[in-house]
Amino acid sequence: MRQPVPHRYAAGVERVVAHLRDCIAEPATPLPDLTELAALAHLSPFHFHRLYRALTGEAIGQTVARLRLSVALRELGRGGSVTDAAMAAGYDSPQALARVFRTRLAVAPATLRGDATATASLLEKLASAPSRESEADTPLRVTIQDVAPFDVVVLRQRGAFEELDRTYGQLFDWALRNGLAERLQRLVGLPVSDHRDVAPGDHLFDCALAFDSTALAPPAPMTLRTLGGGEYAVLRHVGPYAGLEDAFDRLLAEWLPASGRELGEAPIFHHYLDDPEQVPAAILRADLHLPLAP
């Protein structure tokens, strides 16, 4: 019998964490990639990393770091050396372990050797992911909309989220040169990575414009993509655009499991309704689109 959606999502995440824990306990075992983890969770690779973060409050890499620290702490608590702890947890060197301890726990690992009480206290703090802040006092107002297919001209940016205006500016310049500015219909964003979890220089984001035209032939590196073509859960976000990922977390962690719906095999996207250069950040509006399976 198929599990209800909320239980299936939770059970999938639990399987992933358990498997990661088993892999880290055997340092010679390579860690699985996102595709393998998605299969283990019985979730689509298309949305796995985003759904995992929304449900757990941390990215996969943060889970791995937390579990490795726990292995090292247990080894130190048993009286093992810093070298023993580093090897047991899969760190490249004792120095690498020491750097992580200082950054994450504000303590030198050598001071914890044989101290069962101190290591137990730290292990308790690392036992689970940081709890996701709830905004239960602001209920989600989600509508399900049938979005007709539409084409967008896309230009990918690698760089800080705060610098997206530069890439959108390149798209606007191209539209002006080609007489398309007056036919602009939508300003769209497609997050590829999560700006909360990656270094600014590694952040990937697809900036996109939709036009009332079928004769679009953007030059490389711009591309033409089709979005929509099915049902979407739509949530109106009001506030700084940097908070869109937090809003998506709520949509995935609170609304989706309770809705009984499944995620569709299509990208999420933002439909920006206001210009940050003309509207105060506190009242900026954007519609978040989450694809749903038929």
C-alpha positions as CSV (number, residue, x, y, z in Angstrom):
1,M,0.0,0.0,0.0
2,R,1.3,3.4,-0.9
3,Q,2.2,5.7,2.0
4,P,0.5,9.0,2.4
5,V,2.6,11.8,1.0
6,P,3.6,13.4,4.3
7,H,4.9,10.0,5.7
8,R,6.6,9.1,2.4
9,Y,8.6,12.4,2.3
10,A,9.6,12.0,5.9
11,A,10.5,8.4,5.5
12,G,12.6,9.2,2.5
13,V,14.6,11.8,4.3
14,E,15.1,9.4,7.2
15,R,16.5,6.8,4.8
16,V,18.9,9.3,3.3
17,V,20.2,10.4,6.7
18,A,20.6,6.8,7.9
19,H,22.5,5.9,4.7
20,L,24.8,8.9,5.0
21,R,25.5,7.9,8.6
22,D,26.4,4.4,7.5
23,C,28.8,5.7,4.8
24,I,30.5,8.1,7.1
25,A,31.0,5.3,9.7
26,E,33.1,3.5,7.0
27,P,35.5,6.2,5.8
28,A,36.5,4.0,2.8
29,T,32.9,4.0,1.5
30,P,32.4,6.9,-1.0
31,L,29.5,9.2,-0.3
32,P,26.6,8.8,-2.7
33,D,25.8,11.6,-5.1
34,L,22.5,13.5,-5.2
35,T,21.0,11.2,-7.9
36,E,21.7,8.1,-5.7
37,L,20.3,9.9,-2.6
38,A,17.2,10.9,-4.5
39,A,16.6,7.3,-5.6
40,L,17.0,6.2,-2.0
41,A,14.4,8.7,-0.9
42,H,12.1,7.7,-3.7
43,L,12.0,11.4,-4.8
44,S,12.7,13.1,-8.1
45,P,16.3,14.2,-8.6
46,F,14.8,17.3,-10.1
47,H,13.7,18.6,-6.7
48,F,15.4,16.4,-4.1
49,H,18.0,18.8,-2.8
50,R,15.4,21.6,-2.4
51,L,12.8,19.3,-0.7
52,Y,15.5,17.8,1.6
53,R,16.6,21.3,2.7
54,A,13.0,22.4,3.3
55,L,12.2,19.4,5.4
56,T,15.4,19.2,7.4
57,G,16.5,22.8,7.7
58,E,19.9,22.0,6.3
59,A,21.5,21.1,3.0
60,I,23.0,17.7,2.3
61,G,26.5,19.0,2.7
62,Q,25.6,20.4,6.1
63,T,24.2,17.0,7.2
64,V,27.4,15.3,6.1
65,A,29.5,17.8,8.1
66,R,27.3,17.4,11.2
67,L,27.5,13.6,11.0
68,R,31.3,13.6,10.5
69,L,31.7,15.9,13.5
70,S,29.6,13.4,15.6
71,V,31.9,10.5,14.6
72,A,35.0,12.5,15.6
73,L,33.4,13.5,18.9
74,R,32.6,9.9,19.8
75,E,36.2,8.9,19.0
76,L,37.6,11.7,21.2
77,G,35.2,10.9,24.0
78,R,36.5,7.3,24.0
79,G,40.0,8.6,24.5
80,G,41.1,8.5,20.8
81,S,43.7,10.9,19.6
82,V,42.9,13.8,17.2
83,T,44.5,11.8,14.4
84,D,42.3,8.8,15.3
85,A,39.2,11.0,15.3
86,A,40.1,12.6,12.0
87,M,40.6,9.2,10.3
88,A,37.4,7.8,11.8
89,A,35.4,10.7,10.5
90,G,37.0,10.8,7.0
91,Y,38.9,14.1,7.3
92,D,42.0,14.5,5.3
93,S,44.2,15.4,8.2
94,P,44.1,16.2,12.0
95,Q,44.6,19.8,11.0
96,A,41.5,19.8,8.8
97,L,39.5,18.3,11.7
98,A,40.9,21.0,14.1
99,R,39.8,23.8,11.7
100,V,36.3,22.4,11.6
101,F,36.1,22.1,15.3
102,R,37.2,25.6,15.9
103,T,34.8,27.0,13.3
104,R,31.7,24.9,14.2
105,L,32.2,24.1,17.9
106,A,34.6,26.9,19.0
107,V,36.9,24.3,20.7
108,A,40.1,22.5,19.9
109,P,39.6,18.8,19.5
110,A,42.7,17.9,21.7
111,T,40.9,19.5,24.7
112,L,38.1,17.0,24.4
113,R,40.2,13.8,24.4
114,G,38.8,11.4,27.0
115,D,36.2,14.0,28.2
116,A,33.0,11.9,27.9
117,T,30.9,14.6,29.6
118,A,32.0,17.4,27.2
119,T,31.7,15.3,24.1
120,A,28.3,14.0,25.1
121,S,27.0,17.6,25.5
122,L,28.3,18.5,22.1
123,L,26.9,15.3,20.6
124,E,23.5,16.3,21.9
125,K,23.7,19.6,20.1
126,L,24.6,17.9,16.9
127,A,22.1,15.1,17.1
128,S,19.6,16.8,14.8
129,A,19.6,19.5,12.2
130,P,18.8,23.1,13.3
131,S,15.0,23.4,13.6
132,R,13.4,25.3,10.8
133,E,11.8,28.5,12.1
134,S,8.0,28.3,11.8
135,E,5.8,31.2,10.7
136,A,2.6,29.6,11.8
137,D,1.1,33.0,12.6
138,T,1.2,33.8,8.9
139,P,-0.8,31.1,7.1
140,L,0.1,30.3,3.6
141,R,-2.4,31.4,0.9
142,V,-1.7,29.0,-1.9
143,T,-3.7,28.7,-5.1
144,I,-3.5,26.0,-7.7
145,Q,-3.3,27.4,-11.2
146,D,-3.2,25.9,-14.6
147,V,-0.3,27.7,-16.3
148,A,-0.3,27.7,-20.1
149,P,3.1,27.0,-21.7
150,F,5.2,30.1,-22.4
151,D,8.7,30.7,-23.8
152,V,11.4,32.6,-21.9
153,V,14.8,33.9,-23.0
154,V,17.2,32.7,-20.4
155,L,20.7,33.9,-19.4
156,R,22.5,32.1,-16.6
157,Q,24.4,34.1,-14.0
158,R,27.2,32.7,-11.8
159,G,27.6,35.1,-9.0
160,A,26.1,36.7,-5.9
161,F,22.3,36.8,-5.7
162,E,22.5,40.5,-5.0
163,E,24.0,41.0,-8.5
164,L,21.2,39.6,-10.5
165,D,20.3,43.0,-11.8
166,R,23.5,42.9,-14.0
167,T,22.3,39.8,-15.9
168,Y,18.8,41.0,-16.2
169,G,20.2,44.3,-17.6
170,Q,22.0,42.3,-20.3
171,L,18.7,40.6,-21.2
172,F,16.9,44.0,-21.3
173,D,19.7,45.5,-23.5
174,W,19.2,42.6,-26.0
175,A,15.5,43.1,-26.0
176,L,15.9,46.8,-26.7
177,R,18.2,46.2,-29.6
178,N,15.8,43.7,-31.1
179,G,12.6,45.8,-30.7
180,L,11.2,43.5,-28.0
181,A,11.1,45.8,-25.0
182,E,7.5,46.8,-25.6
183,R,6.5,43.2,-25.9
184,L,7.9,42.1,-22.5
185,Q,5.3,40.2,-20.5
186,R,7.0,38.6,-17.5
187,L,10.2,38.9,-15.5
188,V,11.0,35.4,-14.4
189,G,13.7,33.8,-12.2
190,L,14.8,30.1,-12.0
191,P,17.0,29.3,-9.1
192,V,19.6,26.7,-9.9
193,S,21.5,26.7,-6.6
194,D,20.4,28.0,-3.2
195,H,22.1,31.3,-2.4
196,R,21.9,30.5,1.4
197,D,24.1,27.4,1.0
198,V,26.8,28.3,-1.5
199,A,29.6,30.9,-1.7
200,P,28.4,34.0,-3.6
201,G,30.8,33.3,-6.5
202,D,29.4,29.8,-6.9
203,H,25.7,30.7,-7.0
204,L,23.8,29.8,-10.2
205,F,20.6,31.5,-11.2
206,D,18.8,31.6,-14.5
207,C,17.5,35.1,-15.3
208,A,14.6,35.0,-17.8
209,L,12.3,37.3,-19.8
210,A,9.0,36.3,-21.5
211,F,7.7,38.2,-24.5
212,D,4.5,38.5,-26.5
213,S,6.3,37.1,-29.5
214,T,6.9,33.7,-31.1
215,A,9.9,34.9,-33.2
216,L,12.6,34.7,-30.6
217,A,16.1,33.7,-31.6
218,P,18.4,34.7,-28.7
219,P,22.2,34.5,-29.3
220,A,24.4,32.3,-27.2
221,P,24.9,32.2,-24.3
222,M,21.2,33.1,-24.1
223,T,18.8,30.1,-24.6
224,L,15.2,29.7,-25.2
225,R,13.1,27.5,-22.8
226,T,9.5,26.7,-22.3
227,L,7.9,26.9,-18.8
228,G,4.4,26.2,-17.6
229,G,2.2,23.6,-19.3
230,G,0.4,22.2,-16.2
231,E,-0.8,22.8,-12.7
232,Y,1.3,24.9,-10.3
233,A,0.9,25.7,-6.6
234,V,1.3,29.5,-6.5
235,L,2.3,31.5,-3.4
236,R,2.4,35.3,-3.4
237,H,5.5,36.5,-1.6
238,V,5.6,40.1,-0.3
239,G,9.0,41.4,1.0
240,P,12.7,41.4,0.0
241,Y,13.4,39.0,-2.9
242,A,16.3,37.5,-0.9
243,G,13.6,35.8,1.2
244,L,12.1,33.8,-1.7
245,E,14.0,30.7,-0.8
246,D,12.6,30.8,2.7
247,A,9.1,31.1,1.3
248,F,9.7,28.1,-1.0
249,D,10.8,26.2,2.1
250,R,7.5,26.8,3.7
251,L,5.7,25.8,0.5
252,L,7.6,22.5,0.4
253,A,7.6,21.7,4.1
254,E,4.2,22.9,5.2
255,W,1.8,23.1,2.2
256,L,3.0,20.3,0.0
257,P,2.9,17.4,2.4
258,A,-0.5,18.4,3.7
259,S,-1.9,19.0,0.2
260,G,-1.6,15.3,-0.8
261,R,-0.2,16.5,-4.2
262,E,3.1,15.4,-5.8
263,L,5.8,17.5,-7.3
264,G,5.9,17.7,-11.0
265,E,9.0,17.2,-13.3
266,A,9.5,20.8,-14.1
267,P,11.5,23.7,-12.6
268,I,10.2,26.0,-9.9
269,F,10.2,29.6,-11.0
270,H,9.5,33.1,-9.6
271,H,7.4,35.6,-11.4
272,Y,8.6,39.0,-10.3
273,L,5.8,41.6,-10.2
274,D,7.8,44.6,-9.1
275,D,11.1,46.4,-9.9
276,P,13.4,46.5,-6.9
277,E,14.7,49.8,-8.2
278,Q,11.3,51.4,-8.0
279,V,9.5,49.6,-5.2
280,P,10.7,49.4,-1.5
281,A,12.0,46.0,-0.5
282,A,9.4,45.5,2.2
283,I,6.5,45.5,-0.3
284,L,8.1,43.8,-3.3
285,R,5.8,41.1,-4.8
286,A,6.6,37.9,-6.5
287,D,4.6,34.8,-7.3
288,L,6.3,31.5,-6.5
289,H,5.4,28.7,-8.8
290,L,5.8,25.0,-7.7
291,P,5.1,22.4,-10.4
292,L,2.6,19.7,-9.5
293,A,2.2,16.3,-11.0
294,P,-1.1,15.5,-12.8
